[in-house]
């Protein structure tokens, strides 16, 4: 699916459910990613969940869900605005690494 098709879906979501519901969905997806990160960390660092092969699959799924949310939110506030701040933050991070 190309970017224009994805953006059209986000616009349809806004029209059908409204921004507030979409904000709530984004919050839920970010919380689910937090849980998935903790489970992956516990599996890889502490040996928990060793018999659960779904931990990595769930982690990837939650990254995808949050990525959709990020793209939707970016579409709403303006891609150029987000890109500008992202570049500033990357520059700052690069300076910390030196």
C-alpha positions in Angstrom: 0.0 0.0 0.0 1.4 3.4 -0.9 1.6 6.4 1.3 -1.4 8.2 -0.3 -3.6 5.1 0.3 -2.5 5.0 4.0 -3.2 8.7 4.5 -6.7 8.2 3.0 -7.3 5.4 5.5 -6.2 7.7 8.3 -8.6 10.4 7.1 -11.4 7.9 6.9 -10.7 6.8 10.5 -10.8 10.4 11.6 -14.1 10.9 9.8 -15.6 7.7 11.2 -14.4 7.7 14.8 -13.0 11.2 15.4 -9.6 12.4 16.6 -10.3 11.8 20.2 -11.0 8.1 19.6 -7.9 7.8 17.4 -5.8 9.5 20.1 -7.1 7.0 22.6 -6.3 4.1 20.2 -2.7 5.5 19.9 -2.4 5.6 23.7 -3.5 2.0 23.9 -1.1 0.8 21.2 1.8 2.6 22.8 0.9 0.9 26.1 0.8 -2.5 24.4 4.3 -1.8 22.9 5.5 -1.0 26.4 4.3 -4.4 27.6 5.8 -6.1 24.6 9.2 -4.4 25.2 9.2 -5.5 28.8 8.3 -9.1 27.9 11.1 -9.2 25.3 13.6 -7.7 27.8 12.5 -10.3 30.4 12.9 -13.1 27.8 16.3 -12.0 26.5 17.9 -10.6 29.7 16.3 -12.8 32.4 15.4 -16.0 30.8 11.6 -15.7 31.3 9.1 -16.7 28.6 11.7 -19.1 27.2 8.9 -21.5 26.0 6.9 -18.7 24.3 8.0 -18.1 20.7 5.3 -15.4 20.3 7.2 -12.8 22.3 9.2 -11.6 19.3 6.2 -11.8 17.0 4.1 -9.7 19.4 6.9 -7.2 19.8 7.0 -6.7 16.0 3.3 -6.5 15.7 3.2 -3.8 18.4 5.9 -1.8 16.6 3.8 -1.9 13.5 0.7 -0.8 15.3 2.6 2.2 16.9 4.2 3.0 13.5 0.7 3.3 12.0 -0.3 5.6 14.9 2.8 7.7 14.5 2.2 8.1 10.8 -1.5 9.1 11.4 -0.5 11.7 14.1 2.2 13.0 11.8 -0.3 13.4 9.0 -2.6 15.4 11.3 0.0 17.8 12.6 2.1 18.1 9.4 4.9 16.0 8.2 7.3 18.9 7.7 6.8 20.1 11.3 7.6 16.6 12.6 10.5 16.2 10.2 12.1 19.5 11.3 11.9 18.6 15.0 13.2 15.0 14.3 16.2 16.5 12.5 16.9 18.8 15.4 16.7 15.8 17.8 19.0 13.7 15.6 21.5 16.5 15.5 21.4 16.7 19.3 21.8 13.0 19.7 24.7 12.9 17.3 26.4 15.6 19.4 25.9 13.5 22.6 27.6 10.6 20.9 30.8 12.6 20.2 
